[in-house]
Amino acid sequence: IGCWVAYEKPNYAGYQYMLHKGEYPDYQRWAGFNDCIRSCRMVPPYNGSYRMKIFERSDFAGQNLELMEDCPDLHERFHTRDISSVNVMEGYWMLHEHPNYRGRQYFLRPGEYRRHSEWGSPSPTIGSLRRNRSLFFEAQY
């Protein structure tokens, strides 16, 4: 039950891919950039509230916005695409490099992320974000 985050490199590093129940005969089926998976972690089923606060600068500084819903175009809502720190108060979230949930993905569990490198991103550029609603995805199959 739940879903998995697969990582390209050991110790939960490199490209990240959210995998839901189903079969993936090749890496393009999970939107992979290559066929390497060296580590993975289970995302437990969750049906609670979702709440996170994003910040323009590292260490929770600068312009900020609290979110409880998915955001397909962060620039439209936040007026910047640079997110340098995040405080996930409730739920599990996925950040996406480009708008409309495209590009590299970054999985966030509840906790504080003082700089973008702490969630595995080489840059602060984020185009969209969404709640990881694993129970919702389970029900689709």
Disulfide bonds with the S-S distance in Angstrom:
none
